[in-house]
Amino acid sequence: MTGDPSLLVLLLAGGQSRRMGGGDKNLMMLAGKPLLSHVMDRAVPDGVPAMINANGDPARFSGFDLPVVADVVEGFAGPLAGILTGLETASQDYPQASHVISLATDAPFLPADLADRLIAAITEGADMAQTRSQGRRHPVFAIWPVSAAAALRAALVDEGIRKIDDFTSRYDCAIVDFDGEPDPFTNLNTPADLAAAEILLVG
């Protein structure tokens, strides 16, 4: 999969981070590097192009040397707006990309085989796939066909759909199970979460 031109990784960095005190929690330092770097190191395959979805001044992500693309729909429409942005950007700027892998950027313990296993699910015939751990689904960590862009825009803009599951229920969406301790999809929402993750990573 190294350098697979059929993939684009979408790093969803648009959350409002209220419980962390505001700002970009994915830029907060954890074990010596930004939280976003942990996500990239664990879950962006070597040689696969990636982009950051974030509104506001893109210069704050300049240290990552990645394109930063704002939501293609106005208003804070949640993660589906970011996913639509990824699919439409892939369609326009990455013509070889057939699928987009979406990742939240506040989860520092992601499994190293995340992309491989999502790809395996669609290779086996599913339209799209999302993750699950400890009985809980994580629909933001998923793989999406670029061909779904028009349908997602219609659902988001014309129908007002906001929940990912309300959209994916229209497709054959595979569920890929992961395990491990800590939960590999643990996301950091508060300063206490950040401190606990620091202990796990550094000791």
C-alpha positions as CSV (number, residue, x, y, z in Angstrom):
1,M,0.0,0.0,0.0
2,T,3.0,2.3,0.2
3,G,2.5,5.2,-2.1
4,D,-1.0,3.9,-3.2
5,P,-2.3,6.6,-5.6
6,S,-5.9,5.3,-5.2
7,L,-6.0,6.7,-1.6
8,L,-6.1,10.0,0.1
9,V,-6.0,10.5,3.9
10,L,-8.3,13.1,5.3
11,L,-7.2,14.5,8.7
12,L,-10.3,16.1,10.3
13,A,-9.0,19.0,12.4
14,G,-12.2,21.1,12.6
15,G,-13.5,20.4,16.0
16,Q,-14.2,23.2,18.4
17,S,-12.4,21.7,21.4
18,R,-14.6,23.3,24.0
19,R,-13.7,20.8,26.8
20,M,-10.0,21.3,26.1
21,G,-10.4,25.0,26.6
22,G,-10.8,26.0,22.9
23,G,-8.3,26.3,20.2
24,D,-6.8,23.4,18.2
25,K,-6.3,20.5,20.6
26,N,-4.6,18.5,17.8
27,L,-1.7,21.1,18.1
28,M,-1.3,20.6,21.8
29,M,2.0,18.9,22.7
30,L,1.9,15.2,23.8
31,A,5.1,13.3,24.6
32,G,7.2,15.9,22.8
33,K,5.2,16.4,19.6
34,P,1.8,17.7,18.5
35,L,-1.2,15.4,19.0
36,L,-1.7,15.6,15.2
37,S,1.8,14.2,14.6
38,H,0.9,11.1,16.7
39,V,-2.2,10.5,14.5
40,M,-0.1,10.9,11.3
41,D,2.7,8.7,12.4
42,R,0.4,5.9,13.4
43,A,-2.3,6.0,10.7
44,V,-1.1,7.7,7.5
45,P,0.6,5.1,5.3
46,D,4.0,5.9,3.9
47,G,3.7,7.7,0.5
48,V,0.0,8.1,0.7
49,P,-1.1,11.8,0.2
50,A,-2.9,13.5,3.1
51,M,-4.7,16.7,3.6
52,I,-5.9,18.6,6.7
53,N,-9.6,19.7,6.9
54,A,-9.8,22.8,9.0
55,N,-11.5,26.2,9.0
56,G,-9.7,29.5,9.9
57,D,-6.1,30.5,9.3
58,P,-4.4,27.6,7.6
59,A,-1.0,28.9,8.6
60,R,-1.3,27.4,12.0
61,F,-0.7,24.0,10.4
62,S,2.2,25.2,8.3
63,G,4.7,22.9,10.1
64,F,3.0,19.8,8.7
65,D,3.7,20.6,5.0
66,L,0.2,19.4,4.0
67,P,-2.6,21.1,2.1
68,V,-5.2,22.6,4.4
69,V,-8.7,22.8,3.0
70,A,-11.7,24.5,4.6
71,D,-15.2,23.1,4.7
72,V,-16.9,23.3,1.3
73,V,-20.2,24.0,3.0
74,E,-20.9,26.9,5.3
75,G,-21.8,26.7,8.9
76,F,-20.5,24.2,11.5
77,A,-22.1,21.1,9.9
78,G,-20.0,18.6,11.8
79,P,-17.8,15.8,10.6
80,L,-19.9,15.1,7.5
81,A,-18.9,18.5,6.2
82,G,-15.3,17.6,6.5
83,I,-15.8,14.2,4.8
84,L,-17.6,15.9,2.0
85,T,-14.7,18.3,1.7
86,G,-12.3,15.4,1.5
87,L,-14.3,13.6,-1.2
88,E,-14.8,16.6,-3.4
89,T,-11.1,17.7,-3.0
90,A,-10.1,14.1,-4.0
91,S,-12.3,14.3,-7.0
92,Q,-10.9,17.6,-8.1
93,D,-7.3,17.5,-7.1
94,Y,-6.4,13.8,-6.8
95,P,-7.9,12.2,-9.9
96,Q,-6.3,8.8,-9.3
97,A,-7.9,8.6,-5.8
98,S,-10.9,6.2,-5.6
99,H,-11.2,6.2,-1.7
100,V,-10.6,8.6,1.2
101,I,-9.7,7.4,4.6
102,S,-10.9,9.8,7.3
103,L,-9.2,10.2,10.7
104,A,-10.1,12.3,13.7
105,T,-6.9,14.1,14.9
106,D,-7.3,13.7,18.7
107,A,-6.6,10.0,19.0
108,P,-2.9,9.2,19.7
109,F,-3.2,5.4,20.1
110,L,-4.5,4.5,16.7
111,P,-3.7,0.9,15.4
112,A,-0.9,0.7,12.9
113,D,-2.9,-1.6,10.7
114,L,-5.9,0.8,10.5
115,A,-5.6,1.7,6.9
116,D,-4.8,-1.9,5.8
117,R,-7.9,-3.3,7.5
118,L,-10.2,-0.6,6.2
119,I,-9.0,-1.3,2.7
120,A,-9.4,-5.0,3.1
121,A,-13.1,-4.4,4.0
122,I,-13.8,-2.7,0.7
123,T,-11.7,-5.1,-1.2
124,E,-14.1,-7.8,0.1
125,G,-17.0,-5.9,-1.5
126,A,-18.3,-3.3,1.0
127,D,-19.1,0.2,-0.3
128,M,-17.4,1.8,2.7
129,A,-16.2,0.7,6.1
130,Q,-15.9,2.2,9.6
131,T,-14.2,1.0,12.8
132,R,-15.5,-0.4,16.1
133,S,-13.8,-1.2,19.5
134,Q,-15.1,-2.4,22.8
135,G,-18.6,-2.6,21.2
136,R,-18.6,1.0,20.2
137,R,-18.5,2.2,16.6
138,H,-16.3,5.1,15.5
139,P,-17.8,6.3,12.3
140,V,-15.2,9.1,11.8
141,F,-12.4,6.5,11.4
142,A,-13.6,5.2,8.1
143,I,-13.0,4.7,4.4
144,W,-15.2,6.3,1.8
145,P,-15.6,6.0,-2.0
146,V,-14.9,9.2,-3.8
147,S,-17.9,8.3,-6.0
148,A,-20.2,9.1,-3.0
149,A,-19.4,12.8,-3.1
150,A,-22.6,13.9,-4.9
151,A,-24.9,11.8,-2.8
152,L,-23.2,13.1,0.4
153,R,-23.6,16.7,-0.8
154,A,-27.3,16.1,-1.4
155,A,-27.8,14.5,2.0
156,L,-25.9,17.2,3.8
157,V,-27.1,20.3,1.9
158,D,-30.6,19.3,0.6
159,E,-31.7,16.9,3.4
160,G,-29.9,18.5,6.3
161,I,-28.4,15.2,7.5
162,R,-25.7,15.6,10.1
163,K,-25.2,12.2,11.6
164,I,-22.7,10.0,9.8
165,D,-24.7,6.8,10.5
166,D,-27.8,8.4,8.9
167,F,-25.8,8.6,5.7
168,T,-23.9,5.3,5.8
169,S,-27.0,3.4,6.5
170,R,-27.9,3.8,2.9
171,Y,-24.8,1.8,1.9
172,D,-23.2,-1.5,2.5
173,C,-21.0,-0.2,5.3
174,A,-18.7,-2.8,6.8
175,I,-17.7,-2.7,10.5
176,V,-14.0,-3.5,11.3
177,D,-13.3,-4.5,14.9
178,F,-10.2,-3.6,16.7
179,D,-9.0,-4.3,20.3
180,G,-6.2,-3.3,22.6
181,E,-5.3,-1.4,25.7
182,P,-5.8,1.5,25.9
183,D,-8.7,1.5,23.5
184,P,-7.0,2.4,20.2
185,F,-9.7,4.9,19.4
186,T,-9.4,6.8,22.7
187,N,-9.8,10.5,21.9
188,L,-8.5,13.3,24.1
189,N,-11.2,15.8,25.1
190,T,-10.0,17.4,28.3
191,P,-6.6,18.5,29.9
192,A,-7.0,15.4,32.2
193,D,-7.2,13.1,29.1
194,L,-4.0,14.8,27.7
195,A,-2.2,14.2,31.0
196,A,-3.3,10.6,31.2
197,A,-2.1,10.0,27.6
198,E,1.2,11.5,28.5
199,I,1.7,9.0,31.3
200,L,0.8,6.1,29.0
201,L,3.2,7.3,26.3
202,V,6.1,8.5,28.4
203,G,5.6,6.8,31.8
